[in-house]
Amino acid sequence: MRPTARAAFAALALVLALPASAAADGVVIGGRPAPLSHSPWAVALASHEHFGAQRSGQFCGGVLVGHSTVVTAAHCLSREVLGVHWRQVRDLRIVVGRDNLTGGGGQELKPAKVWVNPGYNTWTNDGDMAVLTLDKPVPNRPIPIAGRRDSAYRPGNAATVYGWGDTTGGGSYASQLRAAHVNVLPDAVCARAYPGNADGRYRAQSMLCAGEPAGGRDACQGDSGGPLVVRGRLVGLVSWGTGCGRAGSPGVYTRASALLPAVSAHGAG
């Protein structure tokens, strides 16, 4: 996923000084192309002004959970990532229906309303969520959020993570949406990997862990805020982790059921 919460913030901040060809993204490690016709709820957060015109200015992922409601990671809208307060990003857009970011098609929509979790803890990474309301509804099919007791969260389940980010962990950027298969891991595995240090602290109530024991398939820098899906239901948002695809360092996701109160309070349907 991201190298670490703090290291990724620094890396993304550096992108503001880079040419447009090195725009802040991050692609799924060990993935494959994923046509949006199969995943119409995958969206991109973008700003041409801050991240260049190439790849549509993409810097994070998001998920359409209603025809006017998108969820993403709170850290995607942080000053550390954007370089300024998100309100100062004059061309903040949600790119819907465009799987290849170097091409046309789809829509670039303004957010009519943005809610960033005020309880987001930048050191533990707890509460890494935000809700954006589109300025107009879209016809794209949204994805349902798995409820707290849904069997989709069961350890061992096959899951898929989606994003436009770093395919190798070394800055090899993709323009087409990609997906990688990972497995939902037991909370005990995640707690051992992240007991509470500079990278963050795993909390089962609000986080979910997924990956492969030997590494090799994971999300990476720039995939943040994108979806982790099990059997057609959203179970997580790409949030944090140590490195990309490392053995013993699984990806950590905001548990999707923790999003439900925020979506109910701040979403538009």
Steps between C-alpha positions, in 0.01 A plus 500: 500500500658828601861476622375618842246764589765765567744397224224504241388846604854620439523318166174647378601845612819470296292428190377857507850598390530231231411516131149397403629167366578398859159593637405358837335170444574152613383181340398159616801269544473165319177601331331481163289740290147543635246643253265750660211319338557238773568755777303819421517608865880555489576873472809720513571820692682751283643850475672615181630809678681303771585172324532583131287442194630150427299213643215747558677642806420187704641484853270261691216256451141504617186290494151583379262376773199697379414678176622825657722370783870410491710371790878529519782517757524807723876521444438551126361843583771592748742789472785246498371350176362810327752755624213729600167470678258313276277811480786673317506237223296696249465217249436204731310249288359149521566311176216256429482249216856539367711184537794635296603831652696612194190481284162665493159375587319505829449814704708727722257621765532762771420407858198693624589406858805349669508343846839395635485303824605744775587201717761364259816419698810554287720291730289190550326548160166436670192655339656545155182592313337783308166541320458711184168599348504543122353815352265282294401131511659253260342191341794277591408207723615558861636219716325394823692530827526174694332531840680434828390136526539421130687176428702689239740604780581140590875417501605292202252661262633583156496876444593740221665840538472761224706805410699707253818504711857368504527155339846415636551706815782677318313778324376315192170677437198365316220686330246220471303377800649181641391236750684246715374198687583486871358314799330641809731422792421428867508799732769327708736495200445871443545587867834317506614682187396843632500497883546875522811673368595776257292338225174487693297274724255236380151527650262221402189709575575747223760329281533192281816326389561323167790366299706189435729329755790510253417851377493587130140624467390819670388858452766770486555874511218688330250216530392654831125541536430231241282191552561156647215278382372157603218334305374827359497687830732772628694380804784753516670818379873499429653675801855418612777243547875449487637482147315345207455125476753416772483166679384549858368852429142461375294789377269669749161631394233713662230247589205583276236438768657789695402725208128437534420769763700761305334411169158515664576840657693666220421316176230590249402157375 
